[in-house]
Amino acid sequence: MMQYFNPYTGVITGTTGSDQVFGFILTLHRFLAAGETGKQITAACTLILVFFCLSGLYLRWPRQALNWRVWLTLDWAKKGRSFNWDLHSVFGTWCLIVYLLLAITGLNWSYQWFNDGLTRLIGDPAPADQRKGGGGGGQRPGGGRGGQEQPPPAAPTIDYVAIWDSIQKTAGPDLRGYNLRLPSAAGQPATVFYLLKTAPHERALNQMSLDPATGKVYNVSRYAEKGVGSQLLASNYALHVGSYFGLT
């Protein structure tokens, strides 16, 4: 839930009625306001859309494939069913790229297997330490040695001044906004997503992890340093809603 507060006094001023309205619209768009069942329905319909786009492209493929007029213009001399087919195929060609873009970016949220496959296909290789995986087996939740319950984790120590200083030094004078995610227990890093004034769109986020107690920066991942494929993956939302292409 989003809360608004006075930046000078810290007093929470509550929420706006529009939050609930737009939240419902988002739920309706993604899940048909029907939870997991609606999610599976929209995901299946998106797969069907991809099938119709690709099968339609196959049926549409003309003999003169290099002639752009055949793809994108109507033959007004045709009549009847022949003209209807031409109308369907030409309009379908104009819409094809948009439909496929909306469908593929939507499937990236609908199915984890699709997201994983797309990441392997066009994403940057994972760092060596991530490829090696985590360390030892660890302990099962709720039990320590001899079946004894573990005490609740200690709350993290947070120095907001040190964190803000590290954010400013890392991002530089072009800092436009940031999102700070604090850890749930001591000894874990905090994560900061920040946006620069020079960012091409609102999802061209940079990321850093740091020590919340001292502000020491552990690592930084910058959008501009990613490969083209990883930039597209990070821009999935911007591609889906169209903001990736600017005002147009």
ABEGO torsion letter per residue (X at the ends): XBBBBBAAAGBBAEBBAAAAAAAAAAAAAAAGGAEAAAAAAAAAAAAAAAAAAAAAAAAABBABAABAAAAABBBAABBEAAAAAAAAAAAAAAAAAAAAAAAAAAAAAABAAAAAAAAAAABBBBBAAAAAEBBBAEBBBGBBBGGBBBBBBBBBBBBAAAAAAAAAAAAEAABABBBBBBBABBGBBBBBBBBBAABABAABBBBBBBBAAAGBBABBBBAAABBAAAAAAAAAAAAAAGAAAEAX
